[in-house]
């Protein structure tokens, strides 16, 4: 992509961090951080426009991915 733009890729992409393993590790750490932030506050709410689709505070649990997709699909159809 950078070559098509006539630019040199940033060093962090070419100096080892460009490997799939490093990206996987970074993504895993980021996902863990997000999960910890969500569960630490005790609040997780999913909105579409101004409509509340899911509230952890109401249900006392986090939604699973299937539940999120099902809720979004049923609301958008």
mmCIF file of the N, C-alpha and C atoms, coordinates in Angstrom:
data_MODEL
# 
_entry.id   MODEL 
# 
loop_
_atom_site.group_PDB 
_atom_site.id 
_atom_site.type_symbol 
_atom_site.label_atom_id 
_atom_site.label_alt_id 
_atom_site.label_comp_id 
_atom_site.label_asym_id 
_atom_site.label_entity_id 
_atom_site.label_seq_id 
_atom_site.pdbx_PDB_ins_code 
_atom_site.Cartn_x 
_atom_site.Cartn_y 
_atom_site.Cartn_z 
_atom_site.occupancy 
_atom_site.B_iso_or_equiv 
_atom_site.pdbx_formal_charge 
_atom_site.auth_seq_id 
_atom_site.auth_comp_id 
_atom_site.auth_asym_id 
_atom_site.auth_atom_id 
_atom_site.pdbx_PDB_model_num 
ATOM 1   N N  . UNK A 1 1  ? 0.812   -1.171  0.000  1.00 0.00 ? 1  UNK A N  1 
ATOM 2   C CA . UNK A 1 1  ? 0.000   0.000   0.000  1.00 0.00 ? 1  UNK A CA 1 
ATOM 3   C C  . UNK A 1 1  ? 0.875   1.261   0.000  1.00 0.00 ? 1  UNK A C  1 
ATOM 4   N N  . UNK A 1 2  ? 1.882   1.290   0.837  1.00 0.00 ? 2  UNK A N  1 
ATOM 5   C CA . UNK A 1 2  ? 2.756   2.454   0.913  1.00 0.00 ? 2  UNK A CA 1 
ATOM 6   C C  . UNK A 1 2  ? 3.514   2.660   -0.398 1.00 0.00 ? 2  UNK A C  1 
ATOM 7   N N  . UNK A 1 3  ? 3.908   1.543   -1.027 1.00 0.00 ? 3  UNK A N  1 
ATOM 8   C CA . UNK A 1 3  ? 4.645   1.643   -2.276 1.00 0.00 ? 3  UNK A CA 1 
ATOM 9   C C  . UNK A 1 3  ? 3.781   2.273   -3.361 1.00 0.00 ? 3  UNK A C  1 
ATOM 10  N N  . UNK A 1 4  ? 2.481   1.936   -3.379 1.00 0.00 ? 4  UNK A N  1 
ATOM 11  C CA . UNK A 1 4  ? 1.574   2.503   -4.366 1.00 0.00 ? 4  UNK A CA 1 
ATOM 12  C C  . UNK A 1 4  ? 1.414   4.009   -4.183 1.00 0.00 ? 4  UNK A C  1 
ATOM 13  N N  . UNK A 1 5  ? 1.557   4.455   -2.930 1.00 0.00 ? 5  UNK A N  1 
ATOM 14  C CA . UNK A 1 5  ? 1.457   5.884   -2.639 1.00 0.00 ? 5  UNK A CA 1 
ATOM 15  C C  . UNK A 1 5  ? 2.790   6.606   -2.790 1.00 0.00 ? 5  UNK A C  1 
ATOM 16  N N  . UNK A 1 6  ? 3.845   5.839   -3.079 1.00 0.00 ? 6  UNK A N  1 
ATOM 17  C CA . UNK A 1 6  ? 5.166   6.428   -3.218 1.00 0.00 ? 6  UNK A CA 1 
ATOM 18  C C  . UNK A 1 6  ? 5.783   6.813   -1.888 1.00 0.00 ? 6  UNK A C  1 
ATOM 19  N N  . UNK A 1 7  ? 5.365   6.149   -0.831 1.00 0.00 ? 7  UNK A N  1 
ATOM 20  C CA . UNK A 1 7  ? 5.856   6.451   0.515  1.00 0.00 ? 7  UNK A CA 1 
ATOM 21  C C  . UNK A 1 7  ? 6.623   5.262   1.066  1.00 0.00 ? 7  UNK A C  1 
ATOM 22  N N  . UNK A 1 8  ? 7.482   5.526   2.027  1.00 0.00 ? 8  UNK A N  1 
ATOM 23  C CA . UNK A 1 8  ? 8.215   4.476   2.717  1.00 0.00 ? 8  UNK A CA 1 
ATOM 24  C C  . UNK A 1 8  ? 7.379   4.000   3.901  1.00 0.00 ? 8  UNK A C  1 
ATOM 25  N N  . UNK A 1 9  ? 7.228   2.686   4.081  1.00 0.00 ? 9  UNK A N  1 
ATOM 26  C CA . UNK A 1 9  ? 6.457   2.191   5.226  1.00 0.00 ? 9  UNK A CA 1 
ATOM 27  C C  . UNK A 1 9  ? 7.115   2.598   6.543  1.00 0.00 ? 9  UNK A C  1 
ATOM 28  N N  . UNK A 1 10 ? 6.302   2.820   7.589  1.00 0.00 ? 10 UNK A N  1 
ATOM 29  C CA . UNK A 1 10 ? 6.872   3.154   8.893  1.00 0.00 ? 10 UNK A CA 1 
ATOM 30  C C  . UNK A 1 10 ? 7.757   2.017   9.398  1.00 0.00 ? 10 UNK A C  1 
ATOM 31  N N  . UNK A 1 11 ? 8.749   2.363   10.186 1.00 0.00 ? 11 UNK A N  1 
ATOM 32  C CA . UNK A 1 11 ? 9.718   1.381   10.675 1.00 0.00 ? 11 UNK A CA 1 
ATOM 33  C C  . UNK A 1 11 ? 9.060   0.274   11.485 1.00 0.00 ? 11 UNK A C  1 
ATOM 34  N N  . UNK A 1 12 ? 8.013   0.613   12.260 1.00 0.00 ? 12 UNK A N  1 
ATOM 35  C CA . UNK A 1 12 ? 7.401   -0.424  13.103 1.00 0.00 ? 12 UNK A CA 1 
ATOM 36  C C  . UNK A 1 12 ? 6.734   -1.514  12.274 1.00 0.00 ? 12 UNK A C  1 
ATOM 37  N N  . UNK A 1 13 ? 6.434   -1.231  11.001 1.00 0.00 ? 13 UNK A N  1 
ATOM 38  C CA . UNK A 1 13 ? 5.858   -2.258  10.140 1.00 0.00 ? 13 UNK A CA 1 
ATOM 39  C C  . UNK A 1 13 ? 6.916   -3.142  9.502  1.00 0.00 ? 13 UNK A C  1 
ATOM 40  N N  . UNK A 1 14 ? 8.130   -2.633  9.407  1.00 0.00 ? 14 UNK A N  1 
ATOM 41  C CA . UNK A 1 14 ? 9.170   -3.396  8.722  1.00 0.00 ? 14 UNK A CA 1 
ATOM 42  C C  . UNK A 1 14 ? 10.228  -3.964  9.654  1.00 0.00 ? 14 UNK A C  1 
ATOM 43  N N  . UNK A 1 15 ? 10.268  -3.543  10.896 1.00 0.00 ? 15 UNK A N  1 
ATOM 44  C CA . UNK A 1 15 ? 11.315  -3.970  11.834 1.00 0.00 ? 15 UNK A CA 1 
ATOM 45  C C  . UNK A 1 15 ? 10.856  -5.071  12.785 1.00 0.00 ? 15 UNK A C  1 
ATOM 46  N N  . UNK A 1 16 ? 10.103  -6.018  12.305 1.00 0.00 ? 16 UNK A N  1 
ATOM 47  C CA . UNK A 1 16 ? 9.730   -7.145  13.148 1.00 0.00 ? 16 UNK A CA 1 
ATOM 48  C C  . UNK A 1 16 ? 8.313   -7.080  13.668 1.00 0.00 ? 16 UNK A C  1 
ATOM 49  N N  . UNK A 1 17 ? 7.803   -5.887  13.890 1.00 0.00 ? 17 UNK A N  1 
ATOM 50  C CA . UNK A 1 17 ? 6.429   -5.790  14.358 1.00 0.00 ? 17 UNK A CA 1 
ATOM 51  C C  . UNK A 1 17 ? 5.442   -6.104  13.248 1.00 0.00 ? 17 UNK A C  1 
ATOM 52  N N  . UNK A 1 18 ? 5.913   -6.190  12.051 1.00 0.00 ? 18 UNK A N  1 
ATOM 53  C CA . UNK A 1 18 ? 5.050   -6.514  10.935 1.00 0.00 ? 18 UNK A CA 1 
ATOM 54  C C  . UNK A 1 18 ? 4.687   -7.978  10.869 1.00 0.00 ? 18 UNK A C  1 
ATOM 55  N N  . UNK A 1 19 ? 5.253   -8.783  11.714 1.00 0.00 ? 19 UNK A N  1 
ATOM 56  C CA . UNK A 1 19 ? 4.958   -10.218 11.667 1.00 0.00 ? 19 UNK A CA 1 
ATOM 57  C C  . UNK A 1 19 ? 3.562   -10.494 12.213 1.00 0.00 ? 19 UNK A C  1 
ATOM 58  N N  . UNK A 1 20 ? 2.984   -11.549 11.748 1.00 0.00 ? 20 UNK A N  1 
ATOM 59  C CA . UNK A 1 20 ? 1.638   -11.929 12.186 1.00 0.00 ? 20 UNK A CA 1 
ATOM 60  C C  . UNK A 1 20 ? 1.596   -12.247 13.676 1.00 0.00 ? 20 UNK A C  1 
ATOM 61  N N  . UNK A 1 21 ? 2.652   -12.797 14.195 1.00 0.00 ? 21 UNK A N  1 
ATOM 62  C CA . UNK A 1 21 ? 2.692   -13.149 15.620 1.00 0.00 ? 21 UNK A CA 1 
ATOM 63  C C  . UNK A 1 21 ? 2.609   -11.894 16.482 1.00 0.00 ? 21 UNK A C  1 
ATOM 64  N N  . UNK A 1 22 ? 3.348   -10.867 16.106 1.00 0.00 ? 22 UNK A N  1 
ATOM 65  C CA . UNK A 1 22 ? 3.326   -9.630  16.889 1.00 0.00 ? 22 UNK A CA 1 
ATOM 66  C C  . UNK A 1 22 ? 1.969   -8.955  16.809 1.00 0.00 ? 22 UNK A C  1 
ATOM 67  N N  . UNK A 1 23 ? 1.347   -8.987  15.639 1.00 0.00 ? 23 UNK A N  1 
ATOM 68  C CA . UNK A 1 23 ? 0.007   -8.415  15.525 1.00 0.00 ? 23 UNK A CA 1 
ATOM 69  C C  . UNK A 1 23 ? -0.988  -9.194  16.376 1.00 0.00 ? 23 UNK A C  1 
ATOM 70  N N  . UNK A 1 24 ? -0.872  -10.509 16.389 1.00 0.00 ? 24 UNK A N  1 
ATOM 71  C CA . UNK A 1 24 ? -1.759  -11.336 17.205 1.00 0.00 ? 24 UNK A CA 1 
ATOM 72  C C  . UNK A 1 24 ? -1.580  -11.016 18.690 1.00 0.00 ? 24 UNK A C  1 
ATOM 73  N N  . UNK A 1 25 ? -0.336  -10.891 19.122 1.00 0.00 ? 25 UNK A N  1 
ATOM 74  C CA . UNK A 1 25 ? -0.061  -10.567 20.524 1.00 0.00 ? 25 UNK A CA 1 
ATOM 75  C C  . UNK A 1 25 ? -0.629  -9.193  20.863 1.00 0.00 ? 25 UNK A C  1 
ATOM 76  N N  . UNK A 1 26 ? -0.422  -8.229  19.995 1.00 0.00 ? 26 UNK A N  1 
ATOM 77  C CA . UNK A 1 26 ? -0.939  -6.879  20.240 1.00 0.00 ? 26 UNK A CA 1 
ATOM 78  C C  . UNK A 1 26 ? -2.462  -6.872  20.288 1.00 0.00 ? 26 UNK A C  1 
ATOM 79  N N  . UNK A 1 27 ? -3.105  -7.591  19.382 1.00 0.00 ? 27 UNK A N  1 
ATOM 80  C CA . UNK A 1 27 ? -4.559  -7.666  19.375 1.00 0.00 ? 27 UNK A CA 1 
ATOM 81  C C  . UNK A 1 27 ? -5.079  -8.351  20.630 1.00 0.00 ? 27 UNK A C  1 
ATOM 82  N N  . UNK A 1 28 ? -4.419  -9.409  21.059 1.00 0.00 ? 28 UNK A N  1 
ATOM 83  C CA . UNK A 1 28 ? -4.823  -10.111 22.274 1.00 0.00 ? 28 UNK A CA 1 
ATOM 84  C C  . UNK A 1 28 ? -4.694  -9.211  23.494 1.00 0.00 ? 28 UNK A C  1 
ATOM 85  N N  . UNK A 1 29 ? -3.598  -8.479  23.582 1.00 0.00 ? 29 UNK A N  1 
ATOM 86  C CA . UNK A 1 29 ? -3.422  -7.555  24.709 1.00 0.00 ? 29 UNK A CA 1 
ATOM 87  C C  . UNK A 1 29 ? -4.471  -6.451  24.690 1.00 0.00 ? 29 UNK A C  1 
ATOM 88  N N  . UNK A 1 30 ? -4.764  -5.925  23.508 1.00 0.00 ? 30 UNK A N  1 
ATOM 89  C CA . UNK A 1 30 ? -5.774  -4.878  23.390 1.00 0.00 ? 30 UNK A CA 1 
ATOM 90  C C  . UNK A 1 30 ? -7.148  -5.405  23.801 1.00 0.00 ? 30 UNK A C  1 
ATOM 91  N N  . UNK A 1 31 ? -7.510  -6.613  23.337 1.00 0.00 ? 31 UNK A N  1 
ATOM 92  C CA . UNK A 1 31 ? -8.806  -7.202  23.681 1.00 0.00 ? 31 UNK A CA 1 
ATOM 93  C C  . UNK A 1 31 ? -8.916  -7.439  25.183 1.00 0.00 ? 31 UNK A C  1 
ATOM 94  N N  . UNK A 1 32 ? -7.845  -7.894  25.801 1.00 0.00 ? 32 UNK A N  1 
ATOM 95  C CA . UNK A 1 32 ? -7.843  -8.114  27.244 1.00 0.00 ? 32 UNK A CA 1 
ATOM 96  C C  . UNK A 1 32 ? -8.006  -6.799  27.989 1.00 0.00 ? 32 UNK A C  1 
ATOM 97  N N  . UNK A 1 33 ? -7.332  -5.768  27.531 1.00 0.00 ? 33 UNK A N  1 
ATOM 98  C CA . UNK A 1 33 ? -7.468  -4.455  28.143 1.00 0.00 ? 33 UNK A CA 1 
ATOM 99  C C  . UNK A 1 33 ? -8.899  -3.946  28.041 1.00 0.00 ? 33 UNK A C  1 
ATOM 100 N N  . UNK A 1 34 ? -9.507  -4.085  26.874 1.00 0.00 ? 34 UNK A N  1 
ATOM 101 C CA . UNK A 1 34 ? -10.891 -3.649  26.700 1.00 0.00 ? 34 UNK A CA 1 
ATOM 102 C C  . UNK A 1 34 ? -11.835 -4.432  27.608 1.00 0.00 ? 34 UNK A C  1 
ATOM 103 N N  . UNK A 1 35 ? -11.637 -5.728  27.699 1.00 0.00 ? 35 UNK A N  1 
ATOM 104 C CA . UNK A 1 35 ? -12.480 -6.557  28.562 1.00 0.00 ? 35 UNK A CA 1 
ATOM 105 C C  . UNK A 1 35 ? -12.340 -6.133  30.013 1.00 0.00 ? 35 UNK A C  1 
ATOM 106 N N  . UNK A 1 36 ? -11.120 -5.877  30.445 1.00 0.00 ? 36 UNK A N  1 
ATOM 107 C CA . UNK A 1 36 ? -10.896 -5.449  31.826 1.00 0.00 ? 36 UNK A CA 1 
ATOM 108 C C  . UNK A 1 36 ? -11.537 -4.097  32.104 1.00 0.00 ? 36 UNK A C  1 
ATOM 109 N N  . UNK A 1 37 ? -11.475 -3.197  31.134 1.00 0.00 ? 37 UNK A N  1 
ATOM 110 C CA . UNK A 1 37 ? -12.091 -1.889  31.322 1.00 0.00 ? 37 UNK A CA 1 
ATOM 111 C C  . UNK A 1 37 ? -13.608 -2.005  31.426 1.00 0.00 ? 37 UNK A C  1 
ATOM 112 N N  . UNK A 1 38 ? -14.198 -2.853  30.612 1.00 0.00 ? 38 UNK A N  1 
ATOM 113 C CA . UNK A 1 38 ? -15.650 -3.019  30.626 1.00 0.00 ? 38 UNK A CA 1 
ATOM 114 C C  . UNK A 1 38 ? -16.102 -3.651  31.939 1.00 0.00 ? 38 UNK A C  1 
ATOM 115 N N  . UNK A 1 39 ? -15.437 -4.713  32.355 1.00 0.00 ? 39 UNK A N  1 
ATOM 116 C CA . UNK A 1 39 ? -15.871 -5.395  33.570 1.00 0.00 ? 39 UNK A CA 1 
ATOM 117 C C  . UNK A 1 39 ? -15.501 -4.634  34.829 1.00 0.00 ? 39 UNK A C  1 
ATOM 118 N N  . UNK A 1 40 ? -14.487 -3.793  34.799 1.00 0.00 ? 40 UNK A N  1 
ATOM 119 C CA . UNK A 1 40 ? -14.095 -3.031  35.987 1.00 0.00 ? 40 UNK A CA 1 
ATOM 120 C C  . UNK A 1 40 ? -15.133 -1.976  36.346 1.00 0.00 ? 40 UNK A C  1 
ATOM 121 N N  . UNK A 1 41 ? -15.766 -1.385  35.350 1.00 0.00 ? 41 UNK A N  1 
ATOM 122 C CA . UNK A 1 41 ? -16.759 -0.355  35.632 1.00 0.00 ? 41 UNK A CA 1 
ATOM 123 C C  . UNK A 1 41 ? -18.101 -0.944  36.009 1.00 0.00 ? 41 UNK A C  1 
ATOM 124 N N  . UNK A 1 42 ? -18.344 -2.174  35.632 1.00 0.00 ? 42 UNK A N  1 
ATOM 125 C CA . UNK A 1 42 ? -19.630 -2.805  35.933 1.00 0.00 ? 42 UNK A CA 1 
ATOM 126 C C  . UNK A 1 42 ? -20.722 -2.391  34.965 1.00 0.00 ? 42 UNK A C  1 
ATOM 127 N N  . UNK A 1 43 ? -20.404 -1.541  34.012 1.00 0.00 ? 43 UNK A N  1 
ATOM 128 C CA . UNK A 1 43 ? -21.409 -1.072  33.073 1.00 0.00 ? 43 UNK A CA 1 
ATOM 129 C C  . UNK A 1 43 ? -21.005 -1.413  31.648 1.00 0.00 ? 43 UNK A C  1 
ATOM 130 N N  . UNK A 1 44 ? -21.943 -1.957  30.923 1.00 0.00 ? 44 UNK A N  1 
ATOM 131 C CA . UNK A 1 44 ? -21.775 -2.183  29.489 1.00 0.00 ? 44 UNK A CA 1 
ATOM 132 C C  . UNK A 1 44 ? -23.159 -2.058  28.889 1.00 0.00 ? 44 UNK A C  1 
ATOM 133 N N  . UNK A 1 45 ? -23.324 -1.081  28.028 1.00 0.00 ? 45 UNK A N  1 
ATOM 134 C CA . UNK A 1 45 ? -24.608 -0.884  27.380 1.00 0.00 ? 45 UNK A CA 1 
ATOM 135 C C  . UNK A 1 45 ? -24.395 -0.751  25.881 1.00 0.00 ? 45 UNK A C  1 
ATOM 136 N N  . UNK A 1 46 ? -25.276 -1.390  25.144 1.00 0.00 ? 46 UNK A N  1 
ATOM 137 C CA . UNK A 1 46 ? -25.205 -1.390  23.692 1.00 0.00 ? 46 UNK A CA 1 
ATOM 138 C C  . UNK A 1 46 ? -26.399 -0.604  23.163 1.00 0.00 ? 46 UNK A C  1 
ATOM 139 N N  . UNK A 1 47 ? -26.109 0.478   22.440 1.00 0.00 ? 47 UNK A N  1 
ATOM 140 C CA . UNK A 1 47 ? -27.144 1.334   21.883 1.00 0.00 ? 47 UNK A CA 1 
ATOM 141 C C  . UNK A 1 47 ? -27.084 1.315   20.368 1.00 0.00 ? 47 UNK A C  1 
ATOM 142 N N  . UNK A 1 48 ? -28.234 1.460   19.752 1.00 0.00 ? 48 UNK A N  1 
ATOM 143 C CA . UNK A 1 48 ? -28.334 1.716   18.324 1.00 0.00 ? 48 UNK A CA 1 
ATOM 144 C C  . UNK A 1 48 ? -29.193 2.954   18.192 1.00 0.00 ? 48 UNK A C  1 
ATOM 145 N N  . UNK A 1 49 ? -28.582 4.021   17.700 1.00 0.00 ? 49 UNK A N  1 
ATOM 146 C CA . UNK A 1 49 ? -29.193 5.351   17.744 1.00 0.00 ? 49 UNK A CA 1 
ATOM 147 C C  . UNK A 1 49 ? -29.470 5.682   19.208 1.00 0.00 ? 49 UNK A C  1 
ATOM 148 N N  . UNK A 1 50 ? -30.705 5.917   19.588 1.00 0.00 ? 50 UNK A N  1 
ATOM 149 C CA . UNK A 1 50 ? -31.021 6.212   20.994 1.00 0.00 ? 50 UNK A CA 1 
ATOM 150 C C  . UNK A 1 50 ? -31.698 5.037   21.688 1.00 0.00 ? 50 UNK A C  1 
ATOM 151 N N  . UNK A 1 51 ? -31.714 3.882   21.046 1.00 0.00 ? 51 UNK A N  1 
ATOM 152 C CA . UNK A 1 51 ? -32.403 2.710   21.593 1.00 0.00 ? 51 UNK A CA 1 
ATOM 153 C C  . UNK A 1 51 ? -31.431 1.797   22.318 1.00 0.00 ? 51 UNK A C  1 
ATOM 154 N N  . UNK A 1 52 ? -31.745 1.491   23.572 1.00 0.00 ? 52 UNK A N  1 
ATOM 155 C CA . UNK A 1 52 ? -30.925 0.580   24.361 1.00 0.00 ? 52 UNK A CA 1 
ATOM 156 C C  . UNK A 1 52 ? -31.202 -0.846  23.917 1.00 0.00 ? 52 UNK A C  1 
ATOM 157 N N  . UNK A 1 53 ? -30.166 -1.541  23.436 1.00 0.00 ? 53 UNK A N  1 
ATOM 158 C CA . UNK A 1 53 ? -30.313 -2.917  22.975 1.00 0.00 ? 53 UNK A CA 1 
ATOM 159 C C  . UNK A 1 53 ? -29.906 -3.926  24.033 1.00 0.00 ? 53 UNK A C  1 
ATOM 160 N N  . UNK A 1 54 ? -28.917 -3.571  24.857 1.00 0.00 ? 54 UNK A N  1 
ATOM 161 C CA . UNK A 1 54 ? -28.465 -4.488  25.905 1.00 0.00 ? 54 UNK A CA 1 
ATOM 162 C C  . UNK A 1 54 ? -27.861 -3.671  27.035 1.00 0.00 ? 54 UNK A C  1 
ATOM 163 N N  . UNK A 1 55 ? -28.156 -4.087  28.261 1.00 0.00 ? 55 UNK A N  1 
ATOM 164 C CA . UNK A 1 55 ? -27.575 -3.441  29.433 1.00 0.00 ? 55 UNK A CA 1 
ATOM 165 C C  . UNK A 1 55 ? -27.056 -4.503  30.392 1.00 0.00 ? 55 UNK A C  1 
ATOM 166 N N  . UNK A 1 56 ? -25.779 -4.456  30.683 1.00 0.00 ? 56 UNK A N  1 
ATOM 167 C CA . UNK A 1 56 ? -25.196 -5.380  31.660 1.00 0.00 ? 56 UNK A CA 1 
ATOM 168 C C  . UNK A 1 56 ? -25.757 -5.105  33.048 1.00 0.00 ? 56 UNK A C  1 
ATOM 169 N N  . UNK A 1 57 ? -26.038 -3.859  33.321 1.00 0.00 ? 57 UNK A N  1 
ATOM 170 C CA . UNK A 1 57 ? -26.578 -3.513  34.634 1.00 0.00 ? 57 UNK A CA 1 
ATOM 171 C C  . UNK A 1 57 ? -27.966 -4.111  34.850 1.00 0.00 ? 57 UNK A C  1 
ATOM 172 N N  . UNK A 1 58 ? -28.762 -4.202  33.784 1.00 0.00 ? 58 UNK A N  1 
ATOM 173 C CA . UNK A 1 58 ? -30.097 -4.800  33.898 1.00 0.00 ? 58 UNK A CA 1 
ATOM 174 C C  . UNK A 1 58 ? -30.045 -6.314  33.960 1.00 0.00 ? 58 UNK A C  1 
ATOM 175 N N  . UNK A 1 59 ? -29.175 -6.934  33.144 1.00 0.00 ? 59 UNK A N  1 
ATOM 176 C CA . UNK A 1 59 ? -29.138 -8.396  33.042 1.00 0.00 ? 59 UNK A CA 1 
ATOM 177 C C  . UNK A 1 59 ? -28.071 -9.037  33.916 1.00 0.00 ? 59 UNK A C  1 
ATOM 178 N N  . UNK A 1 60 ? -27.198 -8.234  34.491 1.00 0.00 ? 60 UNK A N  1 
ATOM 179 C CA . UNK A 1 60 ? -26.139 -8.709  35.387 1.00 0.00 ? 60 UNK A CA 1 
ATOM 180 C C  . UNK A 1 60 ? -25.191 -9.707  34.708 1.00 0.00 ? 60 UNK A C  1 
ATOM 181 N N  . UNK A 1 61 ? -24.943 -9.477  33.414 1.00 0.00 ? 61 UNK A N  1 
ATOM 182 C CA . UNK A 1 61 ? -24.004 -10.306 32.659 1.00 0.00 ? 61 UNK A CA 1 
ATOM 183 C C  . UNK A 1 61 ? -23.650 -9.588  31.374 1.00 0.00 ? 61 UNK A C  1 
ATOM 184 N N  . UNK A 1 62 ? -22.579 -10.031 30.736 1.00 0.00 ? 62 UNK A N  1 
ATOM 185 C CA . UNK A 1 62 ? -22.196 -9.500  29.427 1.00 0.00 ? 62 UNK A CA 1 
ATOM 186 C C  . UNK A 1 62 ? -22.858 -10.339 28.336 1.00 0.00 ? 62 UNK A C  1 
ATOM 187 N N  . UNK A 1 63 ? -23.178 -9.730  27.202 1.00 0.00 ? 63 UNK A N  1 
ATOM 188 C CA . UNK A 1 63 ? -23.776 -10.514 26.119 1.00 0.00 ? 63 UNK A CA 1 
ATOM 189 C C  . UNK A 1 63 ? -22.713 -11.344 25.415 1.00 0.00 ? 63 UNK A C  1 
ATOM 190 N N  . UNK A 1 64 ? -23.146 -12.462 24.838 1.00 0.00 ? 64 UNK A N  1 
ATOM 191 C CA . UNK A 1 64 ? -22.213 -13.202 23.985 1.00 0.00 ? 64 UNK A CA 1 
ATOM 192 C C  . UNK A 1 64 ? -22.359 -12.663 22.563 1.00 0.00 ? 64 UNK A C  1 
ATOM 193 N N  . UNK A 1 65 ? -21.443 -13.009 21.712 1.00 0.00 ? 65 UNK A N  1 
ATOM 194 C CA . UNK A 1 65 ? -21.404 -12.438 20.366 1.00 0.00 ? 65 UNK A CA 1 
ATOM 195 C C  . UNK A 1 65 ? -22.641 -12.805 19.557 1.00 0.00 ? 65 UNK A C  1 
ATOM 196 N N  . UNK A 1 66 ? -23.166 -14.020 19.745 1.00 0.00 ? 66 UNK A N  1 
ATOM 197 C CA . UNK A 1 66 ? -24.374 -14.423 19.028 1.00 0.00 ? 66 UNK A CA 1 
ATOM 198 C C  . UNK A 1 66 ? -25.564 -13.569 19.443 1.00 0.00 ? 66 UNK A C  1 
ATOM 199 N N  . UNK A 1 67 ? -25.653 -13.279 20.725 1.00 0.00 ? 67 UNK A N  1 
ATOM 200 C CA . UNK A 1 67 ? -26.738 -12.444 21.230 1.00 0.00 ? 67 UNK A CA 1 
ATOM 201 C C  . UNK A 1 67 ? -26.654 -11.023 20.660 1.00 0.00 ? 67 UNK A C  1 
ATOM 202 N N  . UNK A 1 68 ? -25.447 -10.495 20.558 1.00 0.00 ? 68 UNK A N  1 
ATOM 203 C CA . UNK A 1 68 ? -25.260 -9.159  20.000 1.00 0.00 ? 68 UNK A CA 1 
ATOM 204 C C  . UNK A 1 68 ? -25.699 -9.135  18.538 1.00 0.00 ? 68 UNK A C  1 
ATOM 205 N N  . UNK A 1 69 ? -25.244 -10.109 17.734 1.00 0.00 ? 69 UNK A N  1 
ATOM 206 C CA . UNK A 1 69 ? -25.619 -10.150 16.321 1.00 0.00 ? 69 UNK A CA 1 
ATOM 207 C C  . UNK A 1 69 ? -27.123 -10.351 16.154 1.00 0.00 ? 69 UNK A C  1 
ATOM 208 N N  . UNK A 1 70 ? -27.699 -11.239 16.955 1.00 0.00 ? 70 UNK A N  1 
ATOM 209 C CA . UNK A 1 70 ? -29.147 -11.501 16.861 1.00 0.00 ? 70 UNK A CA 1 
ATOM 210 C C  . UNK A 1 70 ? -29.936 -10.236 17.193 1.00 0.00 ? 70 UNK A C  1 
ATOM 211 N N  . UNK A 1 71 ? -29.536 -9.542  18.252 1.00 0.00 ? 71 UNK A N  1 
ATOM 212 C CA . UNK A 1 71 ? -30.231 -8.307  18.647 1.00 0.00 ? 71 UNK A CA 1 
ATOM 213 C C  . UNK A 1 71 ? -30.112 -7.256  17.567 1.00 0.00 ? 71 UNK A C  1 
ATOM 214 N N  . UNK A 1 72 ? -28.909 -7.061  17.038 1.00 0.00 ? 72 UNK A N  1 
ATOM 215 C CA . UNK A 1 72 ? -28.722 -6.071  15.975 1.00 0.00 ? 72 UNK A CA 1 
ATOM 216 C C  . UNK A 1 72 ? -29.520 -6.433  14.731 1.00 0.00 ? 72 UNK A C  1 
ATOM 217 N N  . UNK A 1 73 ? -29.493 -7.702  14.327 1.00 0.00 ? 73 UNK A N  1 
ATOM 218 C CA . UNK A 1 73 ? -30.230 -8.125  13.149 1.00 0.00 ? 73 UNK A CA 1 
ATOM 219 C C  . UNK A 1 73 ? -31.730 -7.949  13.318 1.00 0.00 ? 73 UNK A C  1 
ATOM 220 N N  . UNK A 1 74 ? -32.263 -8.324  14.476 1.00 0.00 ? 74 UNK A N  1 
ATOM 221 C CA . UNK A 1 74 ? -33.701 -8.202  14.693 1.00 0.00 ? 74 UNK A CA 1 
ATOM 222 C C  . UNK A 1 74 ? -34.127 -6.736  14.747 1.00 0.00 ? 74 UNK A C  1 
ATOM 223 N N  . UNK A 1 75 ? -33.264 -5.881  15.210 1.00 0.00 ? 75 UNK A N  1 
ATOM 224 C CA . UNK A 1 75 ? -33.601 -4.466  15.288 1.00 0.00 ? 75 UNK A CA 1 
ATOM 225 C C  . UNK A 1 75 ? -33.531 -3.803  13.918 1.00 0.00 ? 75 UNK A C  1 
ATOM 226 N N  . UNK A 1 76 ? -32.596 -4.233  13.090 1.00 0.00 ? 76 UNK A N  1 
ATOM 227 C CA . UNK A 1 76 ? -32.404 -3.599  11.782 1.00 0.00 ? 76 UNK A CA 1 
ATOM 228 C C  . UNK A 1 76 ? -33.350 -4.109  10.714 1.00 0.00 ? 76 UNK A C  1 
ATOM 229 N N  . UNK A 1 77 ? -33.953 -5.263  10.949 1.00 0.00 ? 77 UNK A N  1 
ATOM 230 C CA . UNK A 1 77 ? -34.851 -5.852  9.915  1.00 0.00 ? 77 UNK A CA 1 
ATOM 231 C C  . UNK A 1 77 ? -36.239 -5.278  10.034 1.00 0.00 ? 77 UNK A C  1 
# 
